[in-house]
Amino acid sequence: MWDTMSASREKREELHEAYASGLEPARDRFRARLSAPSDPQLDGSIESLDAVNEWFLTHIKERHDTETVELPSKWNPLPALGTPGNGPFTSSQLALIDEVQAYLGGVLTTVIPGAHGVIYKGHKRDFRNGLTMLEVGKRRPLPVRDVVYKEALGVVLSGREVAVDTLSSSVREELAALA
């Protein structure tokens, strides 16, 4: 991912626009990927997140080292990122992370009135500074991409178990905080 903390304002805005314009295409790719009758149904509901997350946690472990997928520009195009044998994920795994986070963001914007993407402006030393996040009220914006990326890191690098209701629980917590 890009180092937005050190990026210029123009670069942050460019990355934000790339992120926002890439969400619907990522959701479309995810819908195409999950087209089998036994795959989770992408109905945009909070409940669908459990089946999606269960599917994701299983499939993120598949490396596909020989397969190269073109990644959206919001991912840093450094050669090591997505190159087989370098970094924690292959390009196909990063594409899957991208699609799942886009779906999660879509669910959040559907169930939380007024939720919208913003460029995070925190303390100048905050590593999240400049990232696109989802503003859901008066609380600190949500780093939707980081939620899914963190899950993937835990499963792929540490081999730890992640509860399938992690995504739906986080959405329900956000809704409860707004009430």
MODELLER restraints for C-alpha pairs under 7 A, 6 or more apart:
rsr = mdl.restraints
at = mdl.atoms
rsr.add(forms.Gaussian(group=physical.xy_distance, feature=features.Distance(at['CA:1:A'], at['CA:75:A']), mean=4.78, stdev=0.5))
rsr.add(forms.Gaussian(group=physical.xy_distance, feature=features.Distance(at['CA:1:A'], at['CA:76:A']), mean=4.61, stdev=0.5))
rsr.add(forms.Gaussian(group=physical.xy_distance, feature=features.Distance(at['CA:2:A'], at['CA:75:A']), mean=6.40, stdev=0.5))
rsr.add(forms.Gaussian(group=physical.xy_distance, feature=features.Distance(at['CA:2:A'], at['CA:76:A']), mean=4.88, stdev=0.5))
rsr.add(forms.Gaussian(group=physical.xy_distance, feature=features.Distance(at['CA:4:A'], at['CA:12:A']), mean=6.27, stdev=0.5))
rsr.add(forms.Gaussian(group=physical.xy_distance, feature=features.Distance(at['CA:4:A'], at['CA:129:A']), mean=6.38, stdev=0.5))
rsr.add(forms.Gaussian(group=physical.xy_distance, feature=features.Distance(at['CA:4:A'], at['CA:130:A']), mean=4.89, stdev=0.5))
rsr.add(forms.Gaussian(group=physical.xy_distance, feature=features.Distance(at['CA:4:A'], at['CA:131:A']), mean=6.07, stdev=0.5))
rsr.add(forms.Gaussian(group=physical.xy_distance, feature=features.Distance(at['CA:5:A'], at['CA:127:A']), mean=5.54, stdev=0.5))
rsr.add(forms.Gaussian(group=physical.xy_distance, feature=features.Distance(at['CA:5:A'], at['CA:128:A']), mean=6.53, stdev=0.5))
rsr.add(forms.Gaussian(group=physical.xy_distance, feature=features.Distance(at['CA:5:A'], at['CA:129:A']), mean=4.92, stdev=0.5))
rsr.add(forms.Gaussian(group=physical.xy_distance, feature=features.Distance(at['CA:5:A'], at['CA:130:A']), mean=5.70, stdev=0.5))
rsr.add(forms.Gaussian(group=physical.xy_distance, feature=features.Distance(at['CA:12:A'], at['CA:130:A']), mean=5.76, stdev=0.5))
rsr.add(forms.Gaussian(group=physical.xy_distance, feature=features.Distance(at['CA:15:A'], at['CA:74:A']), mean=5.66, stdev=0.5))
rsr.add(forms.Gaussian(group=physical.xy_distance, feature=features.Distance(at['CA:16:A'], at['CA:119:A']), mean=6.69, stdev=0.5))
rsr.add(forms.Gaussian(group=physical.xy_distance, feature=features.Distance(at['CA:16:A'], at['CA:132:A']), mean=5.65, stdev=0.5))
rsr.add(forms.Gaussian(group=physical.xy_distance, feature=features.Distance(at['CA:18:A'], at['CA:73:A']), mean=6.58, stdev=0.5))
rsr.add(forms.Gaussian(group=physical.xy_distance, feature=features.Distance(at['CA:18:A'], at['CA:74:A']), mean=5.95, stdev=0.5))
rsr.add(forms.Gaussian(group=physical.xy_distance, feature=features.Distance(at['CA:19:A'], at['CA:74:A']), mean=5.79, stdev=0.5))
rsr.add(forms.Gaussian(group=physical.xy_distance, feature=features.Distance(at['CA:23:A'], at['CA:102:A']), mean=5.26, stdev=0.5))
rsr.add(forms.Gaussian(group=physical.xy_distance, feature=features.Distance(at['CA:26:A'], at['CA:98:A']), mean=6.65, stdev=0.5))
rsr.add(forms.Gaussian(group=physical.xy_distance, feature=features.Distance(at['CA:26:A'], at['CA:99:A']), mean=4.78, stdev=0.5))
rsr.add(forms.Gaussian(group=physical.xy_distance, feature=features.Distance(at['CA:26:A'], at['CA:102:A']), mean=6.13, stdev=0.5))
rsr.add(forms.Gaussian(group=physical.xy_distance, feature=features.Distance(at['CA:27:A'], at['CA:99:A']), mean=5.70, stdev=0.5))
rsr.add(forms.Gaussian(group=physical.xy_distance, feature=features.Distance(at['CA:27:A'], at['CA:102:A']), mean=5.82, stdev=0.5))
rsr.add(forms.Gaussian(group=physical.xy_distance, feature=features.Distance(at['CA:27:A'], at['CA:103:A']), mean=5.68, stdev=0.5))
rsr.add(forms.Gaussian(group=physical.xy_distance, feature=features.Distance(at['CA:29:A'], at['CA:99:A']), mean=6.91, stdev=0.5))
rsr.add(forms.Gaussian(group=physical.xy_distance, feature=features.Distance(at['CA:30:A'], at['CA:99:A']), mean=5.44, stdev=0.5))
rsr.add(forms.Gaussian(group=physical.xy_distance, feature=features.Distance(at['CA:34:A'], at['CA:40:A']), mean=6.80, stdev=0.5))
rsr.add(forms.Gaussian(group=physical.xy_distance, feature=features.Distance(at['CA:40:A'], at['CA:51:A']), mean=5.53, stdev=0.5))
rsr.add(forms.Gaussian(group=physical.xy_distance, feature=features.Distance(at['CA:40:A'], at['CA:52:A']), mean=5.71, stdev=0.5))
rsr.add(forms.Gaussian(group=physical.xy_distance, feature=features.Distance(at['CA:41:A'], at['CA:48:A']), mean=6.68, stdev=0.5))
rsr.add(forms.Gaussian(group=physical.xy_distance, feature=features.Distance(at['CA:42:A'], at['CA:48:A']), mean=6.42, stdev=0.5))
rsr.add(forms.Gaussian(group=physical.xy_distance, feature=features.Distance(at['CA:44:A'], at['CA:106:A']), mean=6.97, stdev=0.5))
rsr.add(forms.Gaussian(group=physical.xy_distance, feature=features.Distance(at['CA:44:A'], at['CA:107:A']), mean=5.11, stdev=0.5))
rsr.add(forms.Gaussian(group=physical.xy_distance, feature=features.Distance(at['CA:45:A'], at['CA:107:A']), mean=6.20, stdev=0.5))
rsr.add(forms.Gaussian(group=physical.xy_distance, feature=features.Distance(at['CA:46:A'], at['CA:107:A']), mean=6.66, stdev=0.5))
rsr.add(forms.Gaussian(group=physical.xy_distance, feature=features.Distance(at['CA:46:A'], at['CA:168:A']), mean=5.58, stdev=0.5))
rsr.add(forms.Gaussian(group=physical.xy_distance, feature=features.Distance(at['CA:47:A'], at['CA:168:A']), mean=6.71, stdev=0.5))
rsr.add(forms.Gaussian(group=physical.xy_distance, feature=features.Distance(at['CA:49:A'], at['CA:167:A']), mean=6.19, stdev=0.5))
rsr.add(forms.Gaussian(group=physical.xy_distance, feature=features.Distance(at['CA:49:A'], at['CA:168:A']), mean=5.51, stdev=0.5))
rsr.add(forms.Gaussian(group=physical.xy_distance, feature=features.Distance(at['CA:50:A'], at['CA:164:A']), mean=5.41, stdev=0.5))
rsr.add(forms.Gaussian(group=physical.xy_distance, feature=features.Distance(at['CA:50:A'], at['CA:165:A']), mean=5.06, stdev=0.5))
rsr.add(forms.Gaussian(group=physical.xy_distance, feature=features.Distance(at['CA:50:A'], at['CA:168:A']), mean=6.26, stdev=0.5))
rsr.add(forms.Gaussian(group=physical.xy_distance, feature=features.Distance(at['CA:53:A'], at['CA:164:A']), mean=5.49, stdev=0.5))
rsr.add(forms.Gaussian(group=physical.xy_distance, feature=features.Distance(at['CA:54:A'], at['CA:164:A']), mean=5.12, stdev=0.5))
rsr.add(forms.Gaussian(group=physical.xy_distance, feature=features.Distance(at['CA:60:A'], at['CA:93:A']), mean=5.97, stdev=0.5))
rsr.add(forms.Gaussian(group=physical.xy_distance, feature=features.Distance(at['CA:60:A'], at['CA:152:A']), mean=6.57, stdev=0.5))
rsr.add(forms.Gaussian(group=physical.xy_distance, feature=features.Distance(at['CA:61:A'], at['CA:156:A']), mean=5.79, stdev=0.5))
rsr.add(forms.Gaussian(group=physical.xy_distance, feature=features.Distance(at['CA:63:A'], at['CA:90:A']), mean=6.15, stdev=0.5))
rsr.add(forms.Gaussian(group=physical.xy_distance, feature=features.Distance(at['CA:63:A'], at['CA:93:A']), mean=6.57, stdev=0.5))
rsr.add(forms.Gaussian(group=physical.xy_distance, feature=features.Distance(at['CA:64:A'], at['CA:92:A']), mean=6.78, stdev=0.5))
rsr.add(forms.Gaussian(group=physical.xy_distance, feature=features.Distance(at['CA:65:A'], at['CA:84:A']), mean=5.05, stdev=0.5))
rsr.add(forms.Gaussian(group=physical.xy_distance, feature=features.Distance(at['CA:65:A'], at['CA:90:A']), mean=6.26, stdev=0.5))
rsr.add(forms.Gaussian(group=physical.xy_distance, feature=features.Distance(at['CA:66:A'], at['CA:84:A']), mean=6.95, stdev=0.5))
rsr.add(forms.Gaussian(group=physical.xy_distance, feature=features.Distance(at['CA:67:A'], at['CA:92:A']), mean=6.82, stdev=0.5))
rsr.add(forms.Gaussian(group=physical.xy_distance, feature=features.Distance(at['CA:68:A'], at['CA:91:A']), mean=5.78, stdev=0.5))
rsr.add(forms.Gaussian(group=physical.xy_distance, feature=features.Distance(at['CA:68:A'], at['CA:92:A']), mean=6.42, stdev=0.5))
rsr.add(forms.Gaussian(group=physical.xy_distance, feature=features.Distance(at['CA:69:A'], at['CA:91:A']), mean=5.36, stdev=0.5))
rsr.add(forms.Gaussian(group=physical.xy_distance, feature=features.Distance(at['CA:69:A'], at['CA:92:A']), mean=5.45, stdev=0.5))
rsr.add(forms.Gaussian(group=physical.xy_distance, feature=features.Distance(at['CA:71:A'], at['CA:91:A']), mean=6.87, stdev=0.5))
rsr.add(forms.Gaussian(group=physical.xy_distance, feature=features.Distance(at['CA:71:A'], at['CA:95:A']), mean=6.35, stdev=0.5))
rsr.add(forms.Gaussian(group=physical.xy_distance, feature=features.Distance(at['CA:80:A'], at['CA:86:A']), mean=5.25, stdev=0.5))
rsr.add(forms.Gaussian(group=physical.xy_distance, feature=features.Distance(at['CA:80:A'], at['CA:87:A']), mean=6.20, stdev=0.5))
rsr.add(forms.Gaussian(group=physical.xy_distance, feature=features.Distance(at['CA:81:A'], at['CA:87:A']), mean=5.93, stdev=0.5))
rsr.add(forms.Gaussian(group=physical.xy_distance, feature=features.Distance(at['CA:82:A'], at['CA:89:A']), mean=5.87, stdev=0.5))
rsr.add(forms.Gaussian(group=physical.xy_distance, feature=features.Distance(at['CA:82:A'], at['CA:90:A']), mean=4.16, stdev=0.5))
rsr.add(forms.Gaussian(group=physical.xy_distance, feature=features.Distance(at['CA:82:A'], at['CA:91:A']), mean=3.94, stdev=0.5))
rsr.add(forms.Gaussian(group=physical.xy_distance, feature=features.Distance(at['CA:83:A'], at['CA:90:A']), mean=5.98, stdev=0.5))
rsr.add(forms.Gaussian(group=physical.xy_distance, feature=features.Distance(at['CA:83:A'], at['CA:91:A']), mean=6.70, stdev=0.5))
rsr.add(forms.Gaussian(group=physical.xy_distance, feature=features.Distance(at['CA:84:A'], at['CA:90:A']), mean=5.70, stdev=0.5))
rsr.add(forms.Gaussian(group=physical.xy_distance, feature=features.Distance(at['CA:97:A'], at['CA:148:A']), mean=6.37, stdev=0.5))
rsr.add(forms.Gaussian(group=physical.xy_distance, feature=features.Distance(at['CA:97:A'], at['CA:149:A']), mean=6.32, stdev=0.5))
rsr.add(forms.Gaussian(group=physical.xy_distance, feature=features.Distance(at['CA:101:A'], at['CA:144:A']), mean=6.19, stdev=0.5))
rsr.add(forms.Gaussian(group=physical.xy_distance, feature=features.Distance(at['CA:101:A'], at['CA:145:A']), mean=5.22, stdev=0.5))
rsr.add(forms.Gaussian(group=physical.xy_distance, feature=features.Distance(at['CA:101:A'], at['CA:148:A']), mean=5.85, stdev=0.5))
rsr.add(forms.Gaussian(group=physical.xy_distance, feature=features.Distance(at['CA:105:A'], at['CA:144:A']), mean=6.32, stdev=0.5))
rsr.add(forms.Gaussian(group=physical.xy_distance, feature=features.Distance(at['CA:108:A'], at['CA:171:A']), mean=6.73, stdev=0.5))
rsr.add(forms.Gaussian(group=physical.xy_distance, feature=features.Distance(at['CA:109:A'], at['CA:115:A']), mean=5.11, stdev=0.5))
rsr.add(forms.Gaussian(group=physical.xy_distance, feature=features.Distance(at['CA:109:A'], at['CA:116:A']), mean=6.68, stdev=0.5))
rsr.add(forms.Gaussian(group=physical.xy_distance, feature=features.Distance(at['CA:112:A'], at['CA:136:A']), mean=6.91, stdev=0.5))
rsr.add(forms.Gaussian(group=physical.xy_distance, feature=features.Distance(at['CA:112:A'], at['CA:175:A']), mean=6.89, stdev=0.5))
rsr.add(forms.Gaussian(group=physical.xy_distance, feature=features.Distance(at['CA:114:A'], at['CA:136:A']), mean=6.87, stdev=0.5))
rsr.add(forms.Gaussian(group=physical.xy_distance, feature=features.Distance(at['CA:115:A'], at['CA:134:A']), mean=6.42, stdev=0.5))
rsr.add(forms.Gaussian(group=physical.xy_distance, feature=features.Distance(at['CA:115:A'], at['CA:135:A']), mean=5.45, stdev=0.5))
rsr.add(forms.Gaussian(group=physical.xy_distance, feature=features.Distance(at['CA:115:A'], at['CA:136:A']), mean=4.62, stdev=0.5))
rsr.add(forms.Gaussian(group=physical.xy_distance, feature=features.Distance(at['CA:116:A'], at['CA:134:A']), mean=5.39, stdev=0.5))
rsr.add(forms.Gaussian(group=physical.xy_distance, feature=features.Distance(at['CA:116:A'], at['CA:135:A']), mean=5.39, stdev=0.5))
rsr.add(forms.Gaussian(group=physical.xy_distance, feature=features.Distance(at['CA:116:A'], at['CA:136:A']), mean=6.98, stdev=0.5))
rsr.add(forms.Gaussian(group=physical.xy_distance, feature=features.Distance(at['CA:117:A'], at['CA:132:A']), mean=6.31, stdev=0.5))
rsr.add(forms.Gaussian(group=physical.xy_distance, feature=features.Distance(at['CA:117:A'], at['CA:133:A']), mean=5.50, stdev=0.5))
rsr.add(forms.Gaussian(group=physical.xy_distance, feature=features.Distance(at['CA:117:A'], at['CA:134:A']), mean=4.45, stdev=0.5))
rsr.add(forms.Gaussian(group=physical.xy_distance, feature=features.Distance(at['CA:117:A'], at['CA:135:A']), mean=5.98, stdev=0.5))
rsr.add(forms.Gaussian(group=physical.xy_distance, feature=features.Distance(at['CA:118:A'], at['CA:132:A']), mean=5.49, stdev=0.5))
rsr.add(forms.Gaussian(group=physical.xy_distance, feature=features.Distance(at['CA:118:A'], at['CA:133:A']), mean=5.47, stdev=0.5))
rsr.add(forms.Gaussian(group=physical.xy_distance, feature=features.Distance(at['CA:118:A'], at['CA:134:A']), mean=6.08, stdev=0.5))
rsr.add(forms.Gaussian(group=physical.xy_distance, feature=features.Distance(at['CA:118:A'], at['CA:135:A']), mean=6.34, stdev=0.5))
rsr.add(forms.Gaussian(group=physical.xy_distance, feature=features.Distance(at['CA:119:A'], at['CA:130:A']), mean=5.41, stdev=0.5))
rsr.add(forms.Gaussian(group=physical.xy_distance, feature=features.Distance(at['CA:119:A'], at['CA:131:A']), mean=5.58, stdev=0.5))
rsr.add(forms.Gaussian(group=physical.xy_distance, feature=features.Distance(at['CA:119:A'], at['CA:132:A']), mean=4.58, stdev=0.5))
rsr.add(forms.Gaussian(group=physical.xy_distance, feature=features.Distance(at['CA:119:A'], at['CA:133:A']), mean=6.27, stdev=0.5))
rsr.add(forms.Gaussian(group=physical.xy_distance, feature=features.Distance(at['CA:120:A'], at['CA:128:A']), mean=6.97, stdev=0.5))
rsr.add(forms.Gaussian(group=physical.xy_distance, feature=features.Distance(at['CA:120:A'], at['CA:129:A']), mean=5.43, stdev=0.5))
rsr.add(forms.Gaussian(group=physical.xy_distance, feature=features.Distance(at['CA:120:A'], at['CA:130:A']), mean=5.09, stdev=0.5))
rsr.add(forms.Gaussian(group=physical.xy_distance, feature=features.Distance(at['CA:120:A'], at['CA:131:A']), mean=5.47, stdev=0.5))
rsr.add(forms.Gaussian(group=physical.xy_distance, feature=features.Distance(at['CA:120:A'], at['CA:132:A']), mean=6.07, stdev=0.5))
rsr.add(forms.Gaussian(group=physical.xy_distance, feature=features.Distance(at['CA:120:A'], at['CA:133:A']), mean=6.23, stdev=0.5))
rsr.add(forms.Gaussian(group=physical.xy_distance, feature=features.Distance(at['CA:121:A'], at['CA:129:A']), mean=5.30, stdev=0.5))
rsr.add(forms.Gaussian(group=physical.xy_distance, feature=features.Distance(at['CA:121:A'], at['CA:130:A']), mean=6.12, stdev=0.5))
rsr.add(forms.Gaussian(group=physical.xy_distance, feature=features.Distance(at['CA:122:A'], at['CA:129:A']), mean=5.34, stdev=0.5))
rsr.add(forms.Gaussian(group=physical.xy_distance, feature=features.Distance(at['CA:133:A'], at['CA:141:A']), mean=5.60, stdev=0.5))
rsr.add(forms.Gaussian(group=physical.xy_distance, feature=features.Distance(at['CA:133:A'], at['CA:142:A']), mean=5.29, stdev=0.5))
rsr.add(forms.Gaussian(group=physical.xy_distance, feature=features.Distance(at['CA:133:A'], at['CA:143:A']), mean=4.71, stdev=0.5))
rsr.add(forms.Gaussian(group=physical.xy_distance, feature=features.Distance(at['CA:133:A'], at['CA:144:A']), mean=6.39, stdev=0.5))
rsr.add(forms.Gaussian(group=physical.xy_distance, feature=features.Distance(at['CA:134:A'], at['CA:141:A']), mean=5.20, stdev=0.5))
rsr.add(forms.Gaussian(group=physical.xy_distance, feature=features.Distance(at['CA:134:A'], at['CA:142:A']), mean=4.96, stdev=0.5))
rsr.add(forms.Gaussian(group=physical.xy_distance, feature=features.Distance(at['CA:134:A'], at['CA:143:A']), mean=6.50, stdev=0.5))
rsr.add(forms.Gaussian(group=physical.xy_distance, feature=features.Distance(at['CA:134:A'], at['CA:144:A']), mean=6.80, stdev=0.5))
rsr.add(forms.Gaussian(group=physical.xy_distance, feature=features.Distance(at['CA:135:A'], at['CA:141:A']), mean=4.39, stdev=0.5))
rsr.add(forms.Gaussian(group=physical.xy_distance, feature=features.Distance(at['CA:135:A'], at['CA:142:A']), mean=6.40, stdev=0.5))
rsr.add(forms.Gaussian(group=physical.xy_distance, feature=features.Distance(at['CA:151:A'], at['CA:162:A']), mean=6.96, stdev=0.5))
rsr.add(forms.Gaussian(group=physical.xy_distance, feature=features.Distance(at['CA:154:A'], at['CA:160:A']), mean=5.66, stdev=0.5))
rsr.add(forms.Gaussian(group=physical.xy_distance, feature=features.Distance(at['CA:155:A'], at['CA:161:A']), mean=6.52, stdev=0.5))
